[in-house]
Amino acid sequence: MEKETPLDGNAHSSEILSNLNSMRKDKGQCDFSIKAGSEEIFAHRNILSAGSDYFKAMLSHDTKESQAGFVEIKKASPICVEKCIDFIYTGTGSVADGDRQDLMYVAHMMQLQRLCDGIAVFLENDLSPETFVSTKQIAKMFNCKKLENHCNQFAMGNFRLIAVSENFKDLEKDDVSFLLTSKEAKATVDDKCKALILWAQYKSTERALVFGDNFKMLDLSKMRTKYMRYLLENEPLVCDSKPCWKILFAALMDKAKIKSEDHIINGEYKPKKMSITDEIASKQFVAVVIDNDIYILGYDKTNYCLKNYSDPEATWVRISDRKSNGRLRAVTLNGIIYAFDDSKDYSSAVESLRAPNETWRQVTEKPVPSYECSIVSAKGFIFCLGGYKKLYSITDNLKFDPVYSKWHTLPNLPAGRCYAAAVELKKKIYVLGGSLNADYLNTTLCFDITSETWTNMACMHHARWQLGACIAQNKIYIIGGAGSDNNIEEYDPVQNTWKVVRKTTGKNIEAEASLSLVHMM
């Protein structure tokens, strides 16, 4: 009775294949060759047929390759062909960064399923934001469903990193649509929209239609309003496309809860009158505007806000009190209100308010205490000009930088003045009228912010002080003030001329009246 000896069959098979592989490399007893590019790889017919159905079909019949003793594999990397032959002889393989797709192509062509499966597992384990696009393309090209599903799951958790990778622009349009419409993707609508733009910009003409189709699928109700406006103003793929523009604009209207309503021209035009409460009307105050909100700052340090003044249902609400009590000057800069104590010789405190639901805080003190100064914000700074101190009108010209909370001294006014108005137009500050030691002034001074120089401009028709001023259509208008003779004057900086445009007789314009003009689109 025979019994099997305790021998390792796998070791024997491995040894045989190793010996055959060594013979192959030494071209020993090789009877077939594979040509790839300029390389020729020698092998044994029986080993190739046993290891690959591709070679089995080729060498089991009287094909031209079998007769010639070689096969030429075109459009394949010689290195990848060599690796596939190595796999047939050794059962092992390796993948390099640059030959992933080529290696899968050759292995798939030679019907080396175990090698194809091994490459897929390697690609799955090596998946990263940088390799995602190429791996997804390989999975789809060679119908590797498991690898494709793994890529999809990876993309859901790494959307942002994939979107900013170098190869994202090479992603196919169907894959881009999948990422953008998936609710599982860990990304905001803003992220998805930006990714779509980055992808479409690479071939903007070719991908413009695809961009529009995908843009429609974004949930724009969840997009930041500021980003929506940026797209309308700066992104050609959106603002140059009427369908995209209409979709985004409609979404903006929905976010603002604005309903559609037709308009009928009917009767005489009657401008809307905006009234304030008796409580506010009984006070002395200054007014400033931020976007669609009006703020009234009372001399008794009480303050009020009218949110969205264009809304017929808008109402005044009391907001936090300031610390300083008495007369004040106020300006806005970058959405912040700055209130300057302007009540006495030694006034210097400056308070700020960022939002109506917050409290005032003191941000700085003027380096030159005074009152009845002219305050204007321009080009990221706040300018404080002239004023009254110790019975004299002063010539100081100061600039405050709110970012660094630092004051700078600028060239003085040509002559002292207080109770003047000041406005900024095209990088120039115009100081208008005022008083010099109890004398009314009709002079106009111009300060060039860039060159920091003063120029005397044309004089107003009426000397006045405690006046209001504003800008409209690149012209300056002054109203009210002591000595005005009820005239509103208009200044044209291009022509350097003043003219009286209207009388305010019977309008009860008080001294230091303020005027704000808002242009609605």
C-alpha positions as CSV (number, residue, x, y, z in Angstrom):
1,M,0.0,0.0,0.0
2,E,1.4,3.3,-1.1
3,K,1.4,6.4,1.2
4,E,2.0,10.1,0.2
5,T,5.2,11.6,1.4
6,P,5.0,14.8,3.5
7,L,6.0,17.2,0.7
8,D,4.9,20.8,0.0
9,G,3.3,20.9,-3.4
10,N,3.0,24.7,-3.4
11,A,6.7,25.0,-2.8
12,H,7.4,22.7,-5.7
13,S,5.1,24.6,-8.0
14,S,6.8,27.9,-7.0
15,E,10.2,26.4,-7.6
16,I,9.2,25.1,-11.1
17,L,7.8,28.5,-12.1
18,S,10.9,30.3,-10.6
19,N,13.2,28.1,-12.7
20,L,11.1,28.6,-15.8
21,N,11.1,32.4,-15.2
22,S,14.9,32.3,-14.9
23,M,15.1,30.3,-18.1
24,R,12.8,32.9,-19.7
25,K,15.1,35.8,-18.7
26,D,18.1,33.9,-20.1
27,K,16.0,33.1,-23.2
28,G,16.5,29.4,-22.4
29,Q,14.2,27.1,-24.5
30,C,11.9,30.1,-25.2
31,D,9.7,29.4,-28.3
32,F,7.6,32.6,-28.4
33,S,8.1,36.4,-28.0
34,I,6.0,39.4,-27.3
35,K,6.9,42.7,-28.9
36,A,5.9,46.0,-27.3
37,G,7.4,49.1,-28.7
38,S,11.1,48.6,-29.1
39,E,11.2,45.8,-26.5
40,E,11.0,42.0,-27.2
41,I,10.1,39.7,-24.3
42,F,10.8,36.0,-24.7
43,A,8.6,33.3,-23.1
44,H,7.3,29.7,-23.3
45,R,4.1,29.0,-25.2
46,N,2.9,26.4,-22.7
47,I,3.4,28.8,-19.7
48,L,1.7,31.7,-21.5
49,S,-1.3,29.4,-22.5
50,A,-1.6,28.0,-19.0
51,G,-1.5,31.5,-17.4
52,S,-3.6,33.5,-19.8
53,D,-6.8,32.8,-21.7
54,Y,-5.7,35.5,-24.2
55,F,-2.5,33.5,-25.1
56,K,-4.4,30.2,-24.8
57,A,-6.8,31.2,-27.6
58,M,-4.0,32.6,-29.7
59,L,-1.6,29.6,-29.4
60,S,-4.0,26.7,-29.4
61,H,-4.9,27.4,-33.0
62,D,-3.1,27.9,-36.3
63,T,-3.1,31.7,-36.0
64,K,-0.6,34.0,-37.7
65,E,1.0,34.8,-34.3
66,S,1.4,31.1,-33.6
67,Q,2.9,30.5,-37.0
68,A,5.2,33.5,-36.7
69,G,6.3,32.7,-33.1
70,F,5.6,36.2,-31.8
71,V,2.8,38.7,-31.2
72,E,3.1,42.5,-31.4
73,I,1.1,44.4,-28.8
74,K,0.5,48.0,-29.9
75,K,-0.5,51.0,-27.9
76,A,0.8,49.4,-24.7
77,S,3.6,50.3,-22.3
78,P,6.5,47.9,-22.7
79,I,7.0,48.1,-18.9
80,C,3.4,47.1,-18.3
81,V,3.6,44.2,-20.8
82,E,6.8,43.0,-19.0
83,K,5.0,43.2,-15.6
84,C,2.1,41.1,-16.9
85,I,4.4,38.4,-18.2
86,D,6.2,38.4,-14.9
87,F,2.9,37.9,-13.2
88,I,2.1,34.8,-15.4
89,Y,5.4,33.3,-14.3
90,T,5.5,34.4,-10.6
91,G,1.9,35.2,-9.5
92,T,3.2,38.6,-8.1
93,G,2.9,42.1,-9.4
94,S,3.7,45.8,-8.6
95,V,2.1,49.1,-9.5
96,A,3.8,52.4,-10.1
97,D,2.2,55.8,-9.9
98,G,2.7,56.5,-13.6
99,D,1.4,53.1,-15.1
100,R,-1.8,52.4,-13.2
101,Q,-4.1,52.7,-16.2
102,D,-1.7,51.1,-18.7
103,L,-1.1,48.2,-16.4
104,M,-4.8,47.6,-15.9
105,Y,-5.3,47.9,-19.7
106,V,-2.7,45.2,-20.5
107,A,-3.8,42.9,-17.7
108,H,-7.4,43.2,-18.9
109,M,-6.4,42.5,-22.5
110,M,-4.4,39.4,-21.5
111,Q,-7.4,38.3,-19.3
112,L,-5.4,38.1,-16.1
113,Q,-8.3,38.4,-13.8
114,R,-6.3,37.9,-10.6
115,L,-3.9,40.6,-11.5
116,C,-6.8,42.9,-12.4
117,D,-8.4,42.2,-9.0
118,G,-5.1,42.9,-7.3
119,I,-4.6,46.2,-9.1
120,A,-8.2,47.2,-8.1
121,V,-7.5,46.4,-4.4
122,F,-4.2,48.4,-4.6
123,L,-6.0,51.4,-6.1
124,E,-8.7,51.2,-3.5
125,N,-6.1,51.2,-0.7
126,D,-4.1,53.9,-2.3
127,L,-7.1,56.2,-2.9
128,S,-6.5,59.9,-2.1
129,P,-7.8,63.3,-3.3
130,E,-4.9,63.4,-5.7
131,T,-5.5,59.9,-7.2
132,F,-9.3,60.0,-7.1
133,V,-9.9,61.2,-10.7
134,S,-7.6,58.7,-12.3
135,T,-8.8,55.8,-10.1
136,K,-12.5,56.6,-10.9
137,Q,-11.6,56.7,-14.7
138,I,-9.9,53.2,-14.4
139,A,-12.9,51.8,-12.5
140,K,-15.4,52.9,-15.1
141,M,-13.2,52.0,-18.1
142,F,-12.7,48.4,-16.9
143,N,-16.1,47.9,-15.2
144,C,-14.6,47.5,-11.7
145,K,-17.9,48.0,-9.8
146,K,-16.5,47.5,-6.4
147,L,-13.7,50.0,-7.0
148,E,-16.2,52.5,-8.5
149,N,-18.5,52.2,-5.5
150,H,-15.5,52.8,-3.2
151,C,-14.5,55.9,-5.2
152,N,-18.1,57.3,-4.8
153,Q,-18.1,56.7,-1.0
154,F,-14.6,58.3,-0.8
155,A,-15.8,61.3,-2.7
156,M,-18.7,61.9,-0.4
157,G,-16.4,62.4,2.6
158,N,-13.6,64.3,0.7
159,F,-15.5,66.5,-1.7
160,R,-13.6,69.7,-0.8
161,L,-10.1,68.2,-1.1
162,I,-11.0,66.5,-4.4
163,A,-12.4,69.8,-5.8
164,V,-9.2,71.7,-5.2
165,S,-6.9,68.9,-6.5
166,E,-4.9,69.4,-9.7
167,N,-6.8,66.6,-11.6
168,F,-10.3,67.6,-10.7
169,K,-10.6,69.4,-14.1
170,D,-10.2,66.0,-15.8
171,L,-13.3,64.5,-14.1
172,E,-16.0,63.4,-16.5
173,K,-19.2,65.4,-16.7
174,D,-21.4,62.5,-15.3
175,D,-19.1,62.2,-12.3
176,V,-19.3,66.0,-11.7
177,S,-23.1,65.8,-11.8
178,F,-23.1,62.9,-9.4
179,L,-20.9,64.8,-6.8
180,L,-23.0,68.0,-7.1
181,T,-26.4,66.4,-6.7
182,S,-25.5,64.0,-3.9
183,K,-27.0,64.9,-0.6
184,E,-24.4,62.8,1.2
185,A,-21.4,64.9,0.0
186,K,-19.8,66.7,2.9
187,A,-19.9,70.1,1.3
188,T,-22.0,73.3,1.3
189,V,-23.9,74.5,-1.8
190,D,-21.2,77.3,-2.0
191,D,-18.5,74.6,-2.1
192,K,-20.4,72.7,-4.9
193,C,-21.0,75.8,-6.9
194,K,-17.3,76.8,-6.7
195,A,-16.2,73.3,-7.6
196,L,-18.5,73.4,-10.7
197,I,-17.0,76.7,-11.7
198,L,-13.4,75.5,-11.3
199,W,-14.3,72.4,-13.5
200,A,-16.1,74.4,-16.1
201,Q,-13.5,77.1,-16.4
202,Y,-10.9,74.6,-17.7
203,K,-12.9,74.3,-21.0
204,S,-15.4,77.1,-20.6
205,T,-16.7,77.0,-24.2
206,E,-17.2,73.3,-24.3
207,R,-18.5,73.0,-20.7
208,A,-20.8,76.0,-20.6
209,L,-23.9,74.0,-21.4
210,V,-23.0,71.3,-18.8
211,F,-22.4,74.1,-16.3
212,G,-25.9,75.5,-16.8
213,D,-27.5,72.0,-16.5
214,N,-25.7,71.4,-13.2
215,F,-26.2,74.9,-11.9
216,K,-30.0,74.3,-12.1
217,M,-29.7,71.3,-9.8
218,L,-28.0,73.2,-7.0
219,D,-30.1,74.1,-4.0
220,L,-29.6,77.8,-4.2
221,S,-31.9,78.5,-1.2
222,K,-28.9,77.3,0.9
223,M,-26.3,79.5,-0.8
224,R,-24.9,82.5,1.0
225,T,-26.4,85.8,-0.2
226,K,-23.0,87.5,-0.5
227,Y,-21.8,84.7,-2.7
228,M,-24.9,84.9,-4.9
229,R,-24.2,88.6,-5.4
230,Y,-20.5,87.8,-6.2
231,L,-21.6,85.4,-8.9
232,L,-23.9,87.9,-10.5
233,E,-21.2,90.6,-10.5
234,N,-18.0,88.6,-11.2
235,E,-18.6,85.1,-12.6
236,P,-19.0,85.1,-16.4
237,L,-20.4,81.5,-16.4
238,V,-23.3,82.9,-14.4
239,C,-23.7,86.6,-15.4
240,D,-23.2,85.9,-19.1
241,S,-25.8,83.1,-19.1
242,K,-29.4,84.4,-19.1
243,P,-30.8,81.1,-17.7
244,C,-28.3,81.0,-14.9
245,W,-28.7,84.7,-14.2
246,K,-32.5,84.3,-14.0
247,I,-32.3,81.3,-11.7
248,L,-29.9,83.0,-9.3
249,F,-31.8,86.2,-9.2
250,A,-35.1,84.4,-8.5
251,A,-33.4,82.6,-5.7
252,L,-32.2,85.9,-4.2
253,M,-35.8,87.2,-4.4
254,D,-37.0,84.0,-2.6
255,K,-34.4,84.4,0.1
256,A,-35.6,88.0,0.7
257,K,-39.2,86.7,0.7
258,I,-40.2,89.2,-2.1
259,K,-43.3,88.2,-3.9
260,S,-44.1,89.0,-7.5
261,E,-46.5,91.8,-8.1
262,D,-47.4,93.7,-11.2
263,H,-47.5,97.6,-11.3
264,I,-50.2,99.8,-12.6
265,I,-49.5,103.5,-13.5
266,N,-52.4,105.3,-11.8
267,G,-53.0,108.9,-10.9
268,E,-50.6,111.6,-9.7
269,Y,-47.3,110.8,-8.2
270,K,-47.3,111.2,-4.5
271,P,-43.9,110.5,-2.8
272,K,-44.1,108.4,0.3
273,K,-43.7,110.4,3.5
274,M,-41.7,108.8,6.3
275,S,-42.5,110.0,9.8
276,I,-40.8,109.5,13.1
277,T,-42.4,109.2,16.5
278,D,-43.2,112.2,18.7
279,E,-40.6,110.8,21.2
280,I,-37.8,111.1,18.6
281,A,-39.1,114.3,17.0
282,S,-38.8,116.1,20.3
283,K,-35.0,115.5,20.5
284,Q,-32.0,117.0,18.9
285,F,-30.2,114.3,16.9
286,V,-28.0,113.3,14.0
287,A,-28.9,110.6,11.4
288,V,-26.7,108.1,9.5
289,V,-27.6,105.3,7.0
290,I,-26.1,101.8,6.7
291,D,-27.5,99.9,3.8
292,N,-31.3,99.9,4.2
293,D,-31.3,100.9,7.9
294,I,-31.5,104.5,9.3
295,Y,-30.0,105.3,12.7
296,I,-30.9,108.4,14.8
297,L,-28.5,109.3,17.5
298,G,-29.9,111.7,20.1
299,Y,-28.0,114.4,21.9
300,D,-29.4,112.9,25.1
301,K,-27.4,109.6,24.2
302,T,-30.6,107.7,23.3
303,N,-30.6,106.0,19.9
304,Y,-33.1,104.5,17.5
305,C,-33.0,102.3,14.4
306,L,-35.4,101.9,11.4
307,K,-34.7,98.5,9.9
308,N,-35.3,98.3,6.1
309,Y,-36.8,101.7,5.8
310,S,-38.2,100.9,2.3
311,D,-40.6,98.5,3.9
312,P,-44.0,100.2,4.5
313,E,-44.3,98.2,7.7
314,A,-40.9,99.3,9.1
315,T,-41.0,100.7,12.6
316,W,-38.5,102.6,14.8
317,V,-37.0,100.6,17.7
318,R,-34.9,101.8,20.6
319,I,-31.3,100.5,20.6
320,S,-28.6,100.8,23.3
321,D,-27.6,104.2,24.8
322,R,-24.2,105.8,24.2
323,K,-21.9,106.5,27.1
324,S,-21.4,110.2,26.1
325,N,-24.2,112.7,26.6
326,G,-24.5,115.9,24.6
327,R,-24.0,117.2,21.1
328,L,-22.2,114.7,18.7
329,R,-21.0,114.1,15.1
330,A,-21.4,110.7,13.5
331,V,-20.2,108.8,10.4
332,T,-20.3,105.3,9.1
333,L,-17.4,103.2,7.8
334,N,-17.5,99.5,6.7
335,G,-20.9,99.0,8.3
336,I,-19.9,100.5,11.7
337,I,-21.2,103.8,13.2
338,Y,-18.6,106.1,14.8
339,A,-20.0,108.8,17.2
340,F,-17.7,111.7,18.1
341,D,-18.5,113.6,21.3
342,D,-18.8,117.2,20.2
343,S,-20.3,118.9,23.2
344,K,-17.5,121.0,24.7
345,D,-13.9,122.4,24.4
346,Y,-12.3,119.2,25.7
347,S,-14.5,116.7,23.8
348,S,-12.4,113.8,22.6
349,A,-14.3,110.5,23.1
350,V,-15.2,108.4,20.1
351,E,-17.6,105.5,20.4
352,S,-18.6,102.8,17.9
353,L,-21.6,100.5,17.2
354,R,-21.3,97.5,15.0
355,A,-24.9,96.2,15.0
356,P,-28.2,97.5,16.5
357,N,-28.4,94.6,18.9
358,E,-24.9,95.3,20.3
359,T,-23.7,97.9,22.8
360,W,-21.6,101.0,22.2
361,R,-17.9,100.9,23.1
362,Q,-15.3,103.6,23.2
363,V,-12.7,102.9,20.5
364,T,-10.4,106.0,20.7
365,E,-9.9,109.6,21.8
366,K,-9.1,112.5,19.5
367,P,-5.5,113.7,20.0
368,V,-6.8,117.3,19.8
369,P,-9.9,117.9,22.0
370,S,-12.4,120.3,20.5
371,Y,-16.0,120.6,19.3
372,E,-17.9,121.6,16.2
373,C,-15.5,119.6,14.0
374,S,-16.2,118.4,10.5
375,I,-16.2,114.6,10.4
376,V,-16.1,112.5,7.1
377,S,-15.2,108.9,6.3
378,A,-13.3,108.3,3.1
379,K,-11.1,105.5,1.7
380,G,-11.0,103.4,4.8
381,F,-10.2,106.3,7.2
382,I,-12.1,108.9,9.2
383,F,-11.1,112.5,8.8
384,C,-11.6,115.1,11.6
385,L,-11.2,118.7,10.3
386,G,-11.1,122.0,12.1
387,G,-13.3,122.7,15.1
388,Y,-13.6,125.2,18.0
389,K,-11.3,125.4,21.0
390,K,-10.7,128.0,23.7
391,L,-12.8,130.7,21.8
392,Y,-10.9,130.1,18.5
393,S,-11.5,128.2,15.3
394,I,-8.7,125.7,14.8
395,T,-6.9,124.4,11.6
396,D,-6.1,120.8,12.7
397,N,-6.6,118.1,10.1
398,L,-6.5,114.6,11.6
399,K,-7.0,111.1,10.1
400,F,-8.1,108.0,12.2
401,D,-7.2,104.5,11.0
402,P,-9.9,102.2,12.6
403,V,-7.9,99.0,11.7
404,Y,-4.9,99.9,13.8
405,S,-6.8,102.4,16.0
406,K,-4.2,105.0,15.2
407,W,-4.3,108.8,14.5
408,H,-2.3,110.6,11.9
409,T,-1.6,114.3,11.6
410,L,-2.2,115.8,8.1
411,P,-1.5,119.2,6.6
412,N,-3.6,121.9,8.4
413,L,-6.5,123.7,6.8
414,P,-5.5,126.9,5.1
415,A,-7.5,128.8,7.7
416,G,-9.3,127.8,10.9
417,R,-13.0,127.0,10.8
418,C,-15.8,125.3,12.8
419,Y,-19.5,124.5,12.2
420,A,-18.5,123.5,8.6
421,A,-19.9,120.6,6.5
422,A,-17.6,118.1,4.8
423,V,-18.1,115.4,2.1
424,E,-15.9,113.1,0.1
425,L,-16.1,112.8,-3.7
426,K,-13.6,111.0,-5.9
427,K,-10.7,110.8,-3.5
428,K,-11.2,114.5,-2.5
429,I,-12.7,116.0,0.7
430,Y,-14.6,119.2,0.3
431,V,-15.0,121.4,3.4
432,L,-17.9,123.8,3.0
433,G,-18.7,127.1,4.7
434,G,-18.6,127.3,8.5
435,S,-17.4,130.0,10.9
436,L,-14.1,131.7,11.6
437,N,-14.2,133.4,15.0
438,A,-17.9,134.2,14.6
439,D,-17.7,135.3,10.9
440,Y,-19.8,133.3,8.5
441,L,-17.8,131.7,5.6
442,N,-18.8,131.1,2.0
443,T,-15.5,129.5,1.0
444,T,-15.0,125.9,-0.3
445,L,-11.7,124.1,0.5
446,C,-10.7,120.9,-1.3
447,F,-8.3,118.3,0.2
448,D,-6.7,115.8,-2.2
449,I,-6.4,112.6,-0.1
450,T,-3.7,111.1,-2.4
451,S,-1.3,114.1,-2.5
452,E,-2.5,115.5,0.8
453,T,-2.7,119.1,-0.5
454,W,-5.3,121.9,-0.1
455,T,-6.9,123.9,-2.9
456,N,-9.3,126.9,-2.7
457,M,-12.3,126.3,-4.9
458,A,-15.2,128.6,-6.0
459,C,-17.1,130.3,-3.2
460,M,-20.8,129.6,-2.4
461,H,-23.4,132.2,-3.1
462,H,-24.3,132.5,0.6
463,A,-22.0,132.4,3.6
464,R,-23.5,129.9,6.1
465,W,-22.6,127.7,9.1
466,Q,-24.2,124.8,10.8
467,L,-25.2,123.5,7.3
468,G,-25.9,120.0,5.9
469,A,-24.2,118.5,2.8
470,C,-24.6,115.5,0.6
471,I,-23.5,113.9,-2.7
472,A,-25.9,113.1,-5.6
473,Q,-24.9,112.2,-9.2
474,N,-21.3,113.4,-8.6
475,K,-22.4,116.8,-7.5
476,I,-22.5,118.4,-4.0
477,Y,-25.6,119.9,-2.5
478,I,-25.8,122.1,0.7
479,I,-28.9,122.8,2.6
480,G,-29.9,124.8,5.7
481,G,-27.6,126.5,8.1
482,A,-27.5,130.0,9.6
483,G,-27.2,132.6,6.9
484,S,-28.5,130.4,4.1
485,D,-31.4,132.6,3.1
486,N,-33.4,129.4,2.6
487,N,-31.3,128.4,-0.5
488,I,-30.2,125.0,-1.6
489,E,-27.0,125.3,-3.6
490,E,-25.4,122.8,-6.0
491,Y,-21.7,122.5,-6.7
492,D,-20.2,121.0,-9.9
493,P,-16.6,119.9,-9.2
494,V,-15.8,119.5,-12.9
495,Q,-16.8,123.1,-13.7
496,N,-15.9,124.4,-10.3
497,T,-19.2,126.4,-10.1
498,W,-22.0,126.9,-7.6
499,K,-25.6,127.6,-8.4
500,V,-28.8,128.0,-6.4
501,V,-31.2,125.3,-7.3
502,R,-34.2,125.7,-5.0
503,K,-35.7,127.7,-2.1
504,T,-36.7,126.0,1.2
505,T,-39.1,128.7,2.3
506,G,-41.8,127.3,4.6
507,K,-40.0,124.0,5.0
508,N,-38.8,124.8,8.6
509,I,-35.2,123.8,8.0
510,E,-33.3,123.8,11.3
511,A,-29.7,124.7,11.8
512,E,-27.4,121.6,11.4
513,A,-30.0,119.9,9.2
514,S,-28.8,116.6,7.7
515,L,-29.7,115.2,4.4
516,S,-29.3,111.6,3.1
517,L,-29.9,110.5,-0.5
518,V,-30.3,106.8,-1.3
519,H,-30.5,105.5,-4.9
520,M,-32.8,102.5,-5.3
521,M,-32.3,100.2,-8.4
